[in-house]
Amino acid sequence: MTTTSLPSGQPVRLQQRWTCRSRAVSPAPLLSPPTTRRLVADFRRKTVASLRVRGVAAEREQDDSPLPEPPPALTDEEKMLANYVPVYVMLPLGVVTAENELEDAGSLREQLRRLREEARVDGVMADVWWGIVEGAGPGMYEWRAYRELFGMAREEGLKVQAIMSFHACGGNVGDDAVCIPLPRWVRDVGDVDPDVYYTSPRGVRNQEYLTIGVDDRPLFHGRTAIQLYADFMKSFRENMADFLDSGLIVDIEVGLGPAGELRYPSYPENQGWEFPGIGQFQCYDKYLNEDFKAAATAAGHPEWDLPDANDTGDYNDTPDDTRFFAAGTGTYLTDAGRFFLTWYSTKLLSHGDRILDEANIAFLGCTLKLAAKVSGIHWWYLHPSHAAELAAGYYNVAGRRDGYAPVARVLARHDGAVMNFTCAEMRDSEQPEEAMSSPEALVRQALSAAWREGVDAACENALSRYDRRGYNQMLLNARPNGVVVGGDATPRRVAAVTYLRLSEELLTGSNFRAFRSFVRKMHADQDYCPDPARYGRPMRPLERSGPEVPVERLREATAPVPPYPFDGETDMSVGGGLAEFIDWVFDKVEWIFSPERPATFIKPSSVSNNKVKLVFSEHTQAATMAGSLLANYVQVNVMLPLDAVTVDNKFEKGDEIRAQLKKLTEAGVDGVMVDVWWGLVEGKSPGVYDWDAYRQLFKLVQEAGLKLQAIMSFHQCGGNVGDVVNIPIPQWVRDVSKSDPDIFYTNRGGARNIEYLTLGVDDQPLFHGRTAIQMYADYMKSFRENMAEFLDAGVIVDIEVGLGPAGEMRYPSYPQSQGWAFPGIGEFICYDKYLEADFKAEAAKAGHPEWGLPDDAGEYNDTPEKTRFFTGNGTYVTEKGKFFLTWYSNKLIEHGDKILDEANKAFLGCRVHLAIKISGIHWWYRVPNHAAELTAGYYNLDDRDGYRTIARMLTRHRACVNFTCAEMRDSEQSSEAKSAPEELVQQVLSAGWREGLNVACENALGRYDATAYNTILRNARPTGINKNGPPEHKLSGFTYLRLSDELLEGQNYNTFRSFVKRMHANQDHNSNVDPIKPLQRSTPKMPIGEILQAAQPKLEPFPFDENTDLPV
């Protein structure tokens, strides 16, 4: 705040005395009506009286009028109030739901009451979501829920900071699985013109915030983006006039980018970014690209383009992985680099400036402050390039350029808009060394830049913390040089601190005790003071923004200046190690006498283990044991019926499935798996997708509190083991076969298999101009777009990509619909004209144009010895046989690799695992030729690992292996089948683990007996429970096949519940086990030679116990 001297000749009024108390009435003005632009009662100076006396004495030398009586000296309390920093608490992101309703109003009111009456906070901050308020249609604003929220805050005596949240919620750090997208009608424009979104160098769109390239483009029902924001703020003022006029709303923080921050979306978690990746520039939409080209041409460099992705790197690179950011030699130091960075950062400043100007117009005359949030990008701050800051739009370079002073200078013109800066709780010592991070230095720089430009700075924490160390760091940044109680010094302090975020955890036990102490220290150990004028922050009507800041003045602000000095520690600490120990003891006492004892306790880090064990050894050991056992927890999912959605694409079993899901929840299961049938969703015509039935089903799963594994089922249902319904692939696809039946897999006898398209047409544009791969890719993209709310909310956790018949990565070598019966060896299925031509070309390339596809491999129900191909010295061991088997299996691996790459693109950034299913072909496993595996495409022999090659391919997509027949025992199989399901499971699981993959399993056949469950338990944790932490190996999950009334009845249900409990290591259901990171982009395509190196030597599987140590 700027302090002005008194106008000449204006008398000094006697200062009134008062004591600040809760809900005190504002005192009368200290001065007569001001004639200057900013006249502020300055309680920060401890010599106010003497200063005013000197001012009046100087006037007396020119005027013999009597000297007015000086005001009395400030009391000690009034002096301390000059150090008071108000504290606000950010409300939960979903306090107003996506349906525009106030979430759990009763609980919220109680929480607000505790904040005001017990913690004595000054107010709350709330996101006002554009996507909720104007969600119904352009210009249709619904403020009812927010009026209810603000009315509740007023009733509880809390002020409000309102955020104009023009961004989407979901996909960033701390978004807590809340999904609130931009208005649907805005996204509809994006569906037609995806360049309305920020775009990465690789063309990935970010739907969190509209690109600044459309600020002046009338694309949104005739309005520009700036006009959309302006109209929203005008409507807010009109509809919240009573709250504004009464002084309830004291700050309007204007959202200017992703997460409401003035920045580009350079580090989106939903696109795979992870700390401390440098991020990526986000200016590759056509609008910003055109703007840059025009700017470069105007500067005399039409040859300059936006930085290339090969130059700037990917999200998770380090600076020195790239040419652009490399220390000392990077592109950022060249003329072209400096021009780009200047343009990039200036566009951001201009964007913020223009929206703040509209905000100033909208709220002109209201008694409040405008504010803008600046992100605390502290990683790579110690690297010469400051790469992560540059990618976000802050052109801040060590020793060369201050990237925050220009932001402050822009804010200053809007009647001193507040700079709200994040990461105020962080310490350098807490950061990993490899991140070259310095949040403390960054905060000092940003706050100093604001103060030098004469604007208020405010702070908030970046991550929720409840420890006293974090609070002490915030106290230090709030008053960098401590409390000032005497002398002429003005205590430098932030305008406010906002704590992120309100939760039950904050209001519990020692967390709340520490928070209350923190608020008290922010208030300089004074009682809550409701009148900002009392602590030197008088509110006044917002005045019109000043003239636009010339570019030259912005450039002047970039000159580096050392930050103001900050003390090493706060002089008003909330305590340290001893206080944490006392908190911990209080928590223990409360736990002992609590009727509902929590399961675990976290010992304060500053307390030694020995001391704790002496006092509470029994409880500590129990808590430790529970945490260790949780590391053995294996998630259990249940496959829904094949016809959960009917054959005519309707969801008609809502009540039945709801009841079944309830029983699954009671059994403790983690989630469900469901086939999402291509033949239903895109059944009517190409590119026409109907997701309505699946959306209804997914909503039911979400309401049940269950997770969801979705199978992209590109195959037909019908004709295989367990297929009780018939759902063919789309009719318009089958119509193509009338003129070209070779689009289907074909056996040597010419029989077509219409269950799945042959991989021979993967790249053939036969389907209304699209290839098979393109059809699968488009389907998955449509799924992501239409199921975004379930993906963003964390309901959908797995995408299993169908790669063949029964959704399995294999050839349809043993089709029941064509007469196959167990344990027949099956047939090779590669005799369509496309695969036959491919094989002939490869054979010719290998110098053997005379080789043809096998003609000696028998028929579906033969045994190996009945064929020439599979006999002891059969074709399979000859050069010709090995060539064929290598080609046959490689084609399958390449097929899976291509579709997984498309799946990765479609679901990039989503918090999901990709997965594929491998069939458990256990018959003929004990004979050297493994005949049934070979015909299915698994080139697995006694001396060759046919599964580890698949696992190696999966590593580039970070995909999970899902394997079947986990319930089977060797002893249950007929001797003539030469079957070994146990050895097969051990081999496949070991192959996945050796390649570093997550491995999951399911049962092949429906069973309800303890023997099957115990076999699954043994395979889930091959060497049993580790009571001291995670076992050496364990499944990432198990899916039980399949949900039915029989499963949920009587003893079957009781046994199943026991099985689930054992899979959970006898722990209660826990939804936080094995958290999922955003999906990252697949690594570059792996040469087939590198994949095949995994085949030999064939290693022994990891050891498996004979039986589980935790039987049903």
LUMFIVO-166700 format. One record per residue (C-alpha): z, y, x. Coordinates in steps of 0.25 Angstrom, whole numbers, padded with zeros to 4 digits, always signed. Layout:
! LUMFIVO-166700
ZYX...
END
This chain:
! LUMFIVO-166700
+0000+0000+0000-0003+0014+0005+0008+0024+0005+0005+0039+0002+0013+0051+0006+0018+0060-0005+0009+0071-0011+0012+0085-0005+0023+0092-0013+0026+0080-0022+0041+0079-0023+0049+0066-0019+0056+0059-0030+0070+0053-0028+0068+0038-0025+0075+0030-0036+0084+0019-0032+0084+0005-0038+0086-0010-0035+0075-0020-0037+0078-0031-0047+0070-0041-0055+0062-0035-0066+0066-0021-0062+0059-0009-0069+0050-0001-0060+0056+0012-0055+0051+0026-0058+0040+0030-0049+0046+0036-0035+0036+0047-0034+0029+0057-0044+0015+0052-0049+0006+0050-0036-0005+0059-0033-0010+0050-0022-0019+0038-0023-0008+0028-0018+0007+0033-0019+0016+0022-0016+0032+0022-0016+0033+0016-0002+0046+0008+0000+0041+0002+0012+0046+0013+0021+0060+0014+0024+0060+0029+0026+0053+0034+0014+0063+0045+0011+0062+0051+0025+0047+0050+0025+0046+0058+0012+0056+0068+0017+0048+0070+0029+0036+0072+0020+0043+0082+0011+0049+0089+0023+0035+0091+0029+0031+0098+0016+0043+0107+0016+0038+0113+0029+0026+0118+0021+0034+0120+0008+0049+0126+0007+0051+0118-0006+0064+0110-0006+0065+0096+0000+0066+0086-0010+0078+0076-0009+0073+0064-0002+0074+0050-0009+0086+0042-0005+0084+0030+0005+0079+0017+0001+0090+0006-0002+0090-0007+0006+0084-0014-0006+0073-0004-0007+0070-0005+0008+0069-0020+0007+0059-0019-0005+0049-0012+0004+0048-0027+0010+0046-0034-0004+0034-0042-0005+0031-0048-0019+0028-0062-0021+0018-0068-0031+0016-0083-0034+0002-0089-0036+0001-0097-0049-0005-0110-0050-0021-0110-0049-0021-0117-0063-0010-0109-0070-0022-0106-0080-0029-0119-0082-0044-0121-0081-0044-0121-0097-0038-0107-0096-0024-0111-0101-0010-0108-0094-0006-0120-0087+0008-0125-0091+0014-0111-0096+0028-0116-0097+0029-0121-0083+0022-0109-0077+0032-0100-0084+0043-0107-0078+0037-0106-0065+0034-0091-0066+0049-0089-0071+0054-0096-0058+0045-0087-0049+0050-0075-0056+0065-0078-0058+0068-0087-0047+0059-0083-0036+0057-0069-0040+0042-0068-0037+0034-0056-0041+0023-0062-0048+0012-0073-0048-0003-0073-0044-0013-0080-0053-0028-0084-0052-0035-0079-0064-0047-0089-0064-0061-0084-0067-0065-0098-0071-0054-0099-0081-0055-0085-0088-0070-0083-0089-0073-0098-0089-0078-0098-0103-0090-0089-0101-0095-0076-0094-0086-0065-0099-0077-0074-0107-0063-0071-0102-0051-0079-0106-0038-0073-0101-0028-0080-0110-0021-0089-0100-0020-0079-0090-0014-0069-0100-0004-0080-0103-0001-0082-0088+0001-0067-0085+0010-0065-0097+0019-0076-0092+0019-0070-0079+0023-0057-0085+0034-0063-0094+0040-0069-0081+0040-0056-0074+0029-0059-0063+0018-0051-0059+0004-0056-0058-0007-0056-0047-0020-0060-0054-0031-0067-0046-0045-0065-0051-0050-0079-0047-0065-0079-0047-0065-0092-0039-0064-0106-0043-0051-0114-0041-0053-0127-0034-0057-0132-0021-0048-0123-0012-0035-0125-0005-0024-0125-0015-0032-0126-0027-0023-0137-0032-0034-0145-0039-0036-0133-0049-0050-0132-0053-0055-0118-0060-0070-0116-0057-0077-0103-0059-0082-0101-0073-0091-0111-0078-0102-0101-0082-0102-0096-0068-0103-0110-0062-0115-0112-0072-0122-0101-0064-0118-0108-0051-0125-0121-0057-0138-0113-0058-0136-0105-0046-0127-0111-0036-0128-0100-0026-0118-0092-0035-0108-0100-0026-0104-0098-0012-0112-0108-0004-0109-0115+0010-0119-0116+0021-0122-0130+0016-0125-0126+0002-0112-0130-0004-0108-0121-0016-0094-0116-0018-0091-0114-0033-0077-0107-0031-0082-0093-0031-0096-0086-0033-0103-0082-0020-0102-0067-0017-0117-0068-0017-0117-0067-0032-0108-0055-0033-0120-0047-0038-0128-0057-0044-0129-0057-0060-0129-0072-0061-0117-0074-0070-0122-0071-0084-0127-0058-0079-0115-0054-0071-0113-0054-0056-0101-0061-0049-0094-0048-0047-0096-0044-0062-0090-0057-0066-0078-0054-0057-0077-0040-0062-0078-0044-0077-0067-0054-0075-0057-0044-0069-0061-0034-0080-0057-0044-0090-0045-0048-0083-0040-0033-0084-0044-0032-0098-0037-0044-0102-0024-0043-0093-0022-0028-0096-0008-0030-0101-0004-0037-0088-0011-0027-0079-0005-0015-0087+0009-0021-0086+0008-0023-0071+0009-0038-0072-0003-0040-0064-0001-0034-0051-0013-0039-0042-0027-0043-0045-0032-0052-0034-0047-0053-0035-0053-0066-0031-0064-0064-0022-0068-0078-0017-0064-0093-0017-0049-0095-0019-0049-0080-0024-0050-0076-0009-0060-0066-0003-0068-0076+0005-0079-0086+0005-0077-0100+0001-0078-0105+0015-0068-0116+0015-0069-0124+0002-0060-0136+0001-0069-0141-0010-0081-0142-0001-0073-0149+0010-0067-0138+0018-0054-0142+0025-0045-0134+0034-0047-0129+0044-0063-0129+0042-0070-0116+0045-0077-0116+0032-0091-0111+0029-0098-0098+0026-0101-0098+0011-0113-0088+0009-0125-0098+0007-0128-0095-0007-0141-0089-0009-0135-0075-0013-0127-0073+0000-0138-0079+0008-0148-0069+0003-0137-0058+0005-0135-0062+0020-0150-0063+0022-0152-0049+0017-0141-0044+0025-0146-0050+0038-0160-0045+0035-0154-0031+0033-0147-0032+0046-0160-0035+0053-0158-0050+0054-0166-0058+0044-0165-0070+0052-0150-0072+0050-0146-0082+0040-0132-0087+0035-0125-0095+0045-0130-0110+0046-0120-0121+0042-0123-0128+0055-0118-0115+0062-0106-0112+0054-0101-0127+0051-0095-0134+0040-0082-0131+0032-0073-0140+0041-0079-0136+0055-0071-0128+0065-0077-0115+0071-0081-0122+0084-0089-0133+0076-0098-0122+0072-0108-0112+0079-0104-0101+0070-0089-0100+0073-0089-0106+0087-0079-0098+0095-0085-0088+0104-0100-0092+0102-0101-0093+0087-0111-0087+0078-0100-0078+0072-0101-0070+0084-0116-0068+0084-0123-0056+0077-0128-0065+0066-0114-0071+0064-0108-0058+0064-0118-0053+0054-0116-0065+0045-0101-0064+0045-0101-0049+0042-0110-0051+0030-0102-0063+0025-0088-0056+0026-0094-0043+0021-0100-0050+0008-0086-0055+0006-0079-0042+0007-0090-0035-0002-0087-0046-0012-0072-0044-0012-0074-0029-0012-0083-0029-0025-0074-0038-0033-0062-0030-0029-0069-0018-0034-0072-0024-0047-0057-0028-0048-0053-0014-0045-0062-0009-0056-0056-0020-0066-0042-0017-0063-0043-0002-0060-0030+0005-0064-0022-0008-0066-0009-0008-0058-0012-0019-0048-0018-0022-0035-0031-0029-0032-0030-0040-0021-0040-0050-0014-0036-0063-0007-0040-0066+0007-0040-0080+0012-0031-0084+0024-0041-0092+0032-0032-0094+0044-0040-0106+0051-0048-0103+0063-0042-0089+0063-0039-0092+0078-0053-0096+0081-0062-0084+0086-0072-0086+0074-0061-0086+0063-0072-0096+0057-0064-0099+0044-0062-0084+0041-0077-0081+0043-0082-0092+0034-0073-0086+0023-0079-0072+0025-0068-0066+0033-0075-0060+0046-0063-0061+0054-0065-0064+0069-0054-0064+0080-0054-0051+0088-0067-0047+0082-0066-0044+0067-0055-0043+0056-0060-0049+0044-0049-0045+0035-0048-0030+0037-0061-0028+0030-0056-0036+0018-0044-0027+0018-0052-0015+0018-0060-0019+0006-0048-0022-0001-0042-0008+0002-0053-0001-0006-0049-0008-0019-0036+0000-0020-0030-0008-0009-0032-0022-0014-0022-0032-0009-0027-0042+0002-0020-0056-0002-0020-0065+0010-0017-0080+0011-0010-0089+0021+0002-0080+0022+0011-0093+0023+0004-0099+0035+0008-0100+0049+0000-0102+0062+0009-0114+0066+0006-0122+0053-0009-0122+0056-0017-0133+0063-0021-0129+0077-0035-0133+0075-0037-0123+0064-0035-0111+0073-0027-0105+0062-0018-0093+0061-0014-0089+0047-0003-0080+0053-0013-0071+0061-0023-0071+0049-0013-0066+0040-0008-0055+0049-0023-0051+0051-0026-0051+0036-0013-0044+0032-0015-0033+0043-0029-0031+0039-0025-0028+0025-0013-0019+0029-0022-0011+0039-0032-0008+0027-0020-0003+0018-0021-0014+0008-0010-0023+0004-0010-0038+0009-0004-0049+0001-0002-0064+0005-0001-0078-0001+0001-0091+0005-0012-0100+0006-0005-0113+0004+0007-0117-0005+0020-0118+0004+0034-0119+0001+0040-0118+0015+0048-0107+0021+0039-0106+0033+0028-0102+0024+0036-0092+0016+0041-0086+0029+0027-0084+0034+0023-0077+0021+0035-0068+0022+0031-0064+0036+0016-0061+0032+0022-0053+0020+0030-0044+0029+0024-0046+0043+0035-0037+0049+0047-0041+0040+0055-0033+0031+0057-0018+0035+0070-0012+0030+0070+0001+0038+0063+0011+0047+0049+0017+0044+0041+0004+0045+0033+0000+0033+0035-0015+0030+0021-0022+0030+0021-0032+0019+0011-0039+0010+0009-0034-0005+0013-0048-0010+0014-0062-0007+0008-0073-0017+0014-0087-0015+0004-0098-0018+0007-0105-0027+0016-0108-0039+0020-0122-0041+0031-0131-0045+0033-0135-0030+0035-0120-0027+0046-0119-0038+0053-0132-0033+0066-0133-0024+0066-0128-0010+0051-0123-0012+0056-0113-0023+0068-0109-0015+0060-0106-0003+0050-0098-0012+0061-0090-0018+0066-0086-0004+0052-0082+0000+0050-0073-0012+0064-0066-0009+0060-0064+0005+0046-0058+0001+0054-0049-0008+0062-0045+0005+0075-0051-0001+0074-0041-0013+0075-0045-0027+0062-0046-0035+0056-0032-0037+0046-0031-0049+0041-0017-0045+0031-0016-0034+0034-0001-0032+0048-0005-0028+0043-0012-0015+0032-0003-0012+0021-0009-0019+0019+0000-0032+0008-0004-0041-0002+0006-0046-0015+0007-0053-0027+0001-0046-0036+0012-0041-0051+0011-0040-0057+0005-0027-0061+0014-0016-0075+0015-0011-0082+0003-0005-0078+0001+0010-0090+0003+0019-0095-0008+0027-0092+0000+0040-0077+0001+0036-0076-0014+0033-0082-0016+0047-0072-0007+0053-0061-0015+0047-0065-0028+0055-0060-0022+0068-0049-0032+0072-0035-0026+0072-0022-0033+0076-0014-0037+0064-0001-0031+0061+0011-0038+0068+0018-0049+0060+0032-0054+0063+0033-0068+0068+0042-0072+0056+0047-0066+0043+0060-0058+0043+0063-0063+0029+0062-0078+0031+0064-0088+0019+0070-0098+0029+0065-0109+0038+0070-0123+0042+0084-0122+0037+0080-0116+0024+0070-0127+0022+0081-0138+0025+0090-0131+0015+0078-0131+0005+0077-0146+0008+0091-0149+0006+0091-0142-0008+0079-0150-0012+0086-0163-0008+0099-0158-0016+0090-0155-0028+0083-0168-0027+0096-0176-0027+0101-0170-0040+0087-0169-0046+0085-0178-0058+0070-0179-0054+0070-0182-0039+0057-0178-0032+0051-0190-0024+0050-0184-0010+0055-0172-0002+0049-0165+0010+0058-0162+0021+0058-0148+0027+0050-0148+0040+0060-0140+0047+0071-0151+0045+0072-0162+0054+0070-0176+0049+0084-0181+0055+0091-0171+0047+0085-0174+0034+0087-0189+0036+0102-0187+0038+0103-0180+0025+0093-0186+0016+0088-0198+0023+0086-0207+0011+0078-0197+0003+0070-0193+0015+0066-0207+0018+0062-0210+0003+0053-0198+0003+0047-0202+0016+0044-0216+0011+0038-0210-0002+0029-0202+0006+0025-0213+0016+0022-0222+0004+0013-0212-0003+0004-0214+0009+0001-0228+0005-0003-0223-0009-0017-0229-0014-0023-0222-0026-0027-0230-0038-0038-0227-0047-0044-0234-0059-0058-0236-0063-0061-0231-0077-0070-0240-0086-0085-0240-0083-0087-0234-0097-0076-0223-0096-0088-0214-0100-0097-0221-0110-0111-0226-0108-0116-0214-0116-0108-0204-0107-0096-0201-0117-0082-0201-0114-0076-0209-0126-0064-0216-0121-0055-0204-0119-0043-0209-0126-0044-0223-0120-0046-0218-0106-0035-0207-0107-0025-0218-0111-0030-0227-0100-0029-0215-0090-0014-0213-0094-0011-0227-0091-0017-0226-0078-0009-0214-0075+0003-0221-0079+0000-0232-0069-0001-0221-0058-0016-0222-0055-0022-0211-0047-0035-0210-0054-0048-0216-0060-0062-0220-0056-0074-0218-0065-0089-0221-0065-0097-0208-0067-0110-0214-0072-0123-0208-0068-0129-0215-0080-0121-0207-0089-0119-0194-0084-0134-0192-0080-0139-0202-0090-0147-0192-0099-0157-0186-0089-0158-0182-0074-0148-0171-0070-0141-0171-0084-0127-0174-0082-0117-0176-0093-0103-0177-0087-0095-0174-0100-0090-0188-0102-0085-0189-0088-0078-0175-0088-0070-0180-0100-0066-0192-0093-0062-0185-0080-0054-0175-0088-0046-0187-0094-0044-0192-0080-0039-0178-0076-0030-0177-0088-0024-0191-0084-0020-0185-0070-0029-0195-0063-0039-0194-0052-0054-0198-0053-0064-0206-0045-0078-0204-0050-0089-0213-0047-0103-0208-0046-0109-0220-0053-0124-0220-0051-0125-0234-0054-0126-0242-0068-0114-0248-0075-0118-0262-0079-0122-0275-0072-0111-0276-0062-0097-0283-0062-0088-0275-0072-0099-0267-0078-0095-0267-0093-0104-0255-0097-0118-0251-0095-0121-0237-0089-0135-0237-0083-0140-0226-0073-0147-0215-0080-0159-0219-0089-0168-0208-0083-0165-0215-0069-0168-0228-0075-0181-0223-0081-0186-0220-0067-0186-0235-0064-0196-0238-0075-0207-0232-0066-0199-0236-0053-0190-0248-0054-0187-0247-0039-0177-0236-0041-0167-0248-0043-0162-0258-0034-0170-0270-0033-0168-0285-0029-0178-0294-0022-0182-0300-0035-0185-0286-0040-0174-0285-0050-0170-0270-0052-0155-0266-0052-0154-0253-0061-0139-0251-0058-0142-0241-0047-0154-0234-0040-0159-0241-0027-0155-0233-0015-0170-0233-0012-0172-0221-0021-0161-0213-0015-0171-0203-0010-0182-0206-0020-0184-0194-0030-0187-0203-0042-0177-0198-0052-0183-0186-0058-0185-0180-0044-0172-0184-0039-0168-0195-0029-0157-0205-0032-0148-0198-0022-0151-0184-0029-0147-0190-0042-0134-0195-0037-0131-0182-0030-0134-0173-0042-0125-0182-0051-0114-0180-0041-0116-0165-0040-0116-0164-0055-0103-0172-0056-0096-0163-0046-0101-0151-0054-0096-0156-0068-0084-0163-0063-0079-0151-0054-0066-0149-0062-0062-0163-0059-0066-0163-0045-0059-0149-0042-0047-0154-0049-0046-0166-0041-0047-0176-0052-0059-0182-0046-0055-0188-0032-0066-0198-0029-0081-0198-0031-0086-0213-0029-0101-0212-0027-0109-0223-0033-0119-0229-0023-0124-0242-0030-0122-0252-0040-0108-0252-0046-0106-0239-0039-0105-0246-0026-0112-0244-0013-0121-0257-0013-0134-0263-0018-0134-0270-0032-0134-0283-0025-0126-0291-0035-0129-0286-0049-0124-0294-0061-0134-0289-0070-0145-0296-0062-0137-0310-0061-0128-0308-0049-0115-0317-0050-0104-0317-0040-0105-0322-0028-0120-0320-0027-0124-0313-0014-0133-0303-0022-0146-0298-0017-0152-0287-0009-0156-0275-0018-0166-0267-0010-0180-0271-0016-0184-0259-0023-0196-0252-0017-0188-0241-0011-0179-0249-0003-0189-0259+0001-0198-0248+0006-0186-0242+0014-0183-0256+0020-0198-0258+0024-0198-0244+0031-0185-0247+0038-0190-0261+0043-0203-0255+0048-0196-0244+0055-0187-0255+0062-0200-0262+0066-0200-0273+0055-0210-0269+0045-0211-0284+0041-0197-0285+0036-0195-0284+0021-0182-0285+0012-0175-0298+0012-0181-0309+0003-0171-0320+0007-0158-0315+0002-0157-0323-0011-0153-0319-0025-0140-0313-0031-0132-0326-0033-0136-0333-0020-0126-0336-0010-0129-0332+0004-0133-0346+0010-0143-0347-0001-0151-0336+0005-0159-0334+0019-0154-0320+0020-0139-0323+0020-0138-0337+0027-0131-0339+0040-0143-0335+0048-0149-0328+0037-0158-0316+0037-0146-0306+0037-0143-0309+0051-0158-0307+0056-0163-0294+0061-0171-0293+0048-0159-0295+0040-0150-0286+0047-0161-0275+0046-0161-0277+0031-0146-0277+0029-0145-0265+0038-0155-0257+0030-0150-0262+0017-0135-0258+0020-0140-0245+0027-0147-0241+0014-0135-0242+0006-0126-0234+0016-0137-0223+0016-0137-0223+0001-0122-0221+0000-0122-0211+0011-0133-0202+0004-0126-0202-0010-0112-0200-0003-0118-0188+0004-0123-0182-0010-0109-0185-0016-0102-0178-0004-0111-0165-0007-0108-0166-0022-0093-0167-0020-0091-0159-0008-0078-0152-0008-0072-0160-0019-0059-0166-0017-0065-0180-0019-0067-0193-0011-0081-0199-0011-0082-0214-0012-0091-0225-0013-0089-0240-0018-0092-0252-0010-0093-0265-0017-0084-0277-0013-0094-0288-0011-0084-0298-0007-0092-0311-0009-0099-0318+0003-0090-0309+0012-0086-0322+0019-0100-0326+0023-0106-0320+0035-0118-0314+0028-0109-0306+0017-0121-0308+0008-0116-0301-0004-0112-0289+0004-0126-0288+0011-0134-0288-0002-0125-0277-0007-0128-0268+0005-0116-0271+0013-0120-0276+0027-0107-0283+0030-0107-0295+0039-0096-0302+0047-0100-0293+0059-0105-0281+0052-0096-0271+0043-0105-0267+0031-0094-0258+0025-0090-0250+0037-0104-0244+0038-0103-0239+0024-0089-0233+0027-0095-0226+0039-0106-0220+0030-0095-0215+0021-0087-0208+0032-0097-0196+0032-0094-0194+0017-0079-0197+0018-0081-0206+0007-0072-0217+0002-0075-0232+0001-0071-0239-0012-0071-0254-0011-0070-0264-0021-0064-0278-0023-0050-0273-0018-0043-0283-0027-0050-0296-0023-0043-0307-0015-0052-0317-0007-0044-0328-0014-0049-0324-0027-0064-0326-0023-0072-0339-0025-0074-0346-0012-0089-0347-0014-0091-0332-0014-0086-0331+0001-0079-0319-0004-0068-0310+0004-0065-0298-0004-0052-0295+0004-0059-0296+0018-0070-0287+0012-0060-0276+0007-0054-0276+0020-0067-0274+0027-0072-0263+0019-0058-0256+0018-0057-0257+0033-0071-0251+0035-0068-0239+0027-0055-0237+0034-0061-0238+0048-0071-0227+0044-0060-0218+0039-0063-0219+0025-0055-0219+0012-0056-0233+0006-0053-0236-0008-0054-0249-0016-0056-0254-0030-0055-0268-0037-0068-0275-0040-0064-0282-0053-0053-0278-0063-0040-0285-0060-0026-0284-0065-0018-0294-0057-0008-0291-0046-0016-0299-0035-0028-0290-0036-0019-0277-0036-0011-0283-0024-0025-0285-0017-0029-0271-0019-0015-0266-0014-0017-0274-0001-0031-0268+0001-0026-0254-0003-0016-0254+0009-0020-0266+0018-0007-0266+0026+0002-0261+0015+0011-0249+0013+0015-0241+0025+0029-0235+0022+0028-0225+0033+0015-0218+0029+0000-0221+0025-0004-0236+0028-0015-0238+0038-0025-0240+0028-0025-0239+0013-0035-0237+0001-0038-0223-0003-0038-0228-0017-0040-0239-0026-0048-0240-0040-0044-0250-0050-0056-0256-0057-0055-0254-0069-0047-0246-0081-0046-0255-0093-0036-0258-0104-0033-0271-0098-0028-0264-0085-0019-0255-0093-0013-0266-0101+0000-0274-0099+0003-0281-0086-0011-0276-0080-0006-0262-0082+0008-0265-0076+0001-0272-0064-0009-0261-0062+0002-0250-0062+0010-0258-0051-0003-0259-0043-0005-0244-0044+0010-0241-0039+0008-0251-0028-0005-0244-0024+0003-0231-0024+0012-0237-0014+0023-0238-0025+0022-0222-0025+0021-0214-0038+0007-0209-0041+0003-0197-0032-0009-0189-0034-0008-0182-0021-0011-0195-0012-0023-0194-0003-0027-0180-0006-0043-0177-0006-0049-0167+0002-0062-0160-0002-0074-0168+0001-0081-0163+0014-0096-0164+0017-0101-0177+0022-0103-0178+0037-0118-0179+0042-0125-0192+0039-0122-0203+0048-0133-0211+0055-0134-0225+0050-0132-0230+0064-0118-0224+0065-0115-0230+0051-0120-0244+0056-0111-0243+0068-0099-0246+0058-0105-0260+0055-0101-0267+0068-0093-0271+0074-0086-0276+0061-0071-0274+0063-0060-0282+0057-0054-0275+0044-0040-0268+0045-0029-0278+0042-0025-0280+0027-0012-0287+0023-0014-0299+0015-0006-0293+0003-0001-0280-0001+0013-0276+0002+0014-0269-0012+0010-0279-0022+0009-0277-0037
END
